[in-house]
């Protein structure tokens, strides 16, 4: 696999909308801050749309956002993230995600980007995985969520697994934010997470300046062994286990190399 770093040449197109400019500049800063490196970009340069699925570091999927910049600089577009539905309810955040062409679920916008051959990004673990305490680090926890499997099957998308070292060391989690959010009935199923950074509590502190090394695995063809019935729960769970096992293996590989 080839290795690239933040020194890659910027090939961004002219005429970027303001949200995109702000987004790219912000994540280019964090790319330098975390001395980000990525292996396996060739697994994204296949000429067809794929569903990029990754481990959710805490409390934000920083590495996945930085990966978006890498894709933008090499392939000319920002991967289309599937994000929390709350963003559609907030006018300010909706302005941002519309400018970035993020999506919050299966829609015509999603079908359009797939038709253009552009990648989609999701982190199935969400806040359940990203807002945990320090007792649980680098442990894939997607529960029995198989929506991403059904989506990939519906649109015949290969799944591209991604994992990164350093992402659970950006903050020290003090509680299970997902469980606390449910217990406190926080609106929109948002977490009630408490984390510590080098200058105090998140989000008022920046993250610790840990180095991030990300790896992009080979695409997984969900129908390699034959057609899959999307209503067959057992078959979906078997594929889910295959994908989570691959992401966990990539996590362990990256952390062993630190």
N, C-alpha and C positions, 0 to 999 in steps of 0.2 A: 504494500500500500504506500502511496505517496504521502508525504508530510508537508503541510504548509503552515505558515504562521501569520501573524498580523502584518508582516512586511509585504504581503501580496499587493500587486498593483491595483489601484482603484480604477475600475472600468465602468463606474456608474453613469447612467444615461443622463442627458441634460433634461431640464424641464421638470424636475421632481416637484411634487406637491409638498406643501409645508410639513404636514405630518410625517411624510416619508423622510424629508431632510432631517427633521428633529430626531426621528427614530434612528436613522443611520449614524448620525453624529454621536448620539448618546451611546450606542452599542459599540461604535469604534473606540470610544474612550474606555469602556469596560473591557474591551478586547485587549487593549494595552495594559490596563490595570491588572488583569488576571493572567497576563502573559500566555494567552490562549494559543493552543495548537490543535490542529485537527488532522486525523488520518482517515483515508478512505473516501475522499470526495469523488473519486471515480465511480463510486457506487450510486451517486446521484446523477451522473452525467450519462444517462441511458437513452435520452431522447423521448421518454414517456413519463407521464405523471405517476407518482408513487405516494404512498402514505408514510411519512416519516414519523416514527413513534419513539419516544424517548423517556428516560427516567426523569422524574421531576425533582430537581434539587431544591434546597430550602433557602428562603420560602418561595422564591421565584425561579423559573426555569431559565436562568441566566445563560447557560451554555447554548440552549436552543435558540435564544434570541440572537446571540452572537453568530451562530451558524447561519442564521438568516442573512446576515451581512455578507458572509463568505459566499453564499449562493448568489446574492444580488451582484456582487462584484465579478463573478465568473459567468453567470448565466443570464444576467440582465433583469431579473425580477426577484421580488421578495416572496419566499414561500408563504403560503396562505395558512395562517394559524387558525385552528379551531379553539376558541377561547370561551371563557365563562359567560353564560347568558346575561349576567349582570351588566356587562359592557353595553348591551343594546338598550338598557333602561336609563343609562346616564348620558344626557346630551353631550357633555364635554368628552366623555370617553368614546361615544359613538362617532363623533367627529374624527377622533384619532383612528379608530379601527376602520372607518370607511376609507380614510386616506391611505391606510396600509393594506386594504382589501383583505382584512381578516374576516372570518365567518364564524357564526355561533351554532351551526348545525347544518343538516342536509337541506339544500336550497338550490335555487336556480343559479345563484352566484357560485356555488360549489361546482355545479355541473359545468359552468362556463370555464372555470380554471382547469378542470380536468380535460375538457375538450382542447384547451390550448397546450396541454402536455406539461402543466406546471404542478410542482409538488405541493402537498398539503402536510401540515405539521400538527401533531397532537401529542399530549402527554396524559395518557389515560389515568395515571395515579392522581392527578390534580392536587388539590389541597390536602386530600387524605394522605398523600405521600410526601408532599412538600412541606407541610406544617406539622412536623412531628418533633419529639424531644430528641435530645442528644443520645438517648438510649437506642434509637433506631436510625442507623446510618447505612446508606448504600444497600438497602434492602428493598427490592421491587415489591410494591404493594398496590396492585391494581384490583384487588378483590376479585369479583367475578364479572367485572365490567367487560362486556363483549361487543359494545356498540361499535367500536373501531373495527372489529373483525367483520361485522355485518356491513359496514360502510365500504370496506375494502372489497368484499365479495360483490356487493351491489354494482360497483363501478370497475371491477376487474383490475384493482390496483395492487401491485406488489407492496409488501410492508418492508420498510427499510429501518432496521433497529439502530438506535443511537444510545451511547452511554458516555459519561465523562467523569473523570476523577476531579476532586476538589470541590464539587458542587455542594456537598453536605458539610463543608468546612467554612463556608462563607459566614454563617452565623451559628451561635450555640442555642439550639432550641430548648426551652424550659418547660414546655407542655405540649399536649396533643391538641393543636389548634382546631383540627377538624371536629374532634369530639366535643371540645368546649363550645365551638360555634353552634353545634346542634343542641347542646344542653342549655345554652343561653338564648336560643331562638334568634340568632343573628340573621337579619334579612338576607335574601338571595343565597342562602346557604354558604355565606362567607365564613372563613375561619376566625377564631378568636385566639390568635397565636402570639406568644411572647418569646422573643428571641433577642440575644445579645450580640452586638458587634463590637469592634475595637473602641468605639466612642460612646457606647451605651446601648439603649434599647432600639430595636428595629421598629419603625422605618427611619428613625432619626439618626442612626449611625450607618456609615457605609459598611460594606462587607469586609471581612478580613481579606487581605490581598493574596489569596492562595492562587497557585498556578493551576490552570485548567488544561487537561489533555483529553480531547474528545476523540472518539472513534466511531466511524460509520460502518456498520456491518453490511454484509452482502444482502441484497434483496431476498425476501422470503416469498415464494409463490404459494399462496394458500391452497391452490387447486392442483399442486404438483402431483398429488396422489389420486386425482379425479375430482369430479364436481362435488360441491358441498351444498347441502340443503340449508339455507339461512334460517329455517325454522327448527333445525335439529340442534337443540341446546347442547347435547353431549358433544356433537361435532364441533360446535363453536368453542366450547370450553377446552377441547383438546388442542385446537389451534391457538387459543389464548395461552394455554400452558406452554406451547412451543415457543411463542413469541416472548413471553415473560422470561422463560428459561434462557433464551438467547440474550436478552437485554441484561439479565443478571450475570451471565457469563462474561459479557463485555465489560460490565462494571468491575467484576473481580479481576479481570485481565488488566484493566487500566490502573486499578489501585495497586495491584501487585508490582506494576512497573514504576511506581512513584519512588 
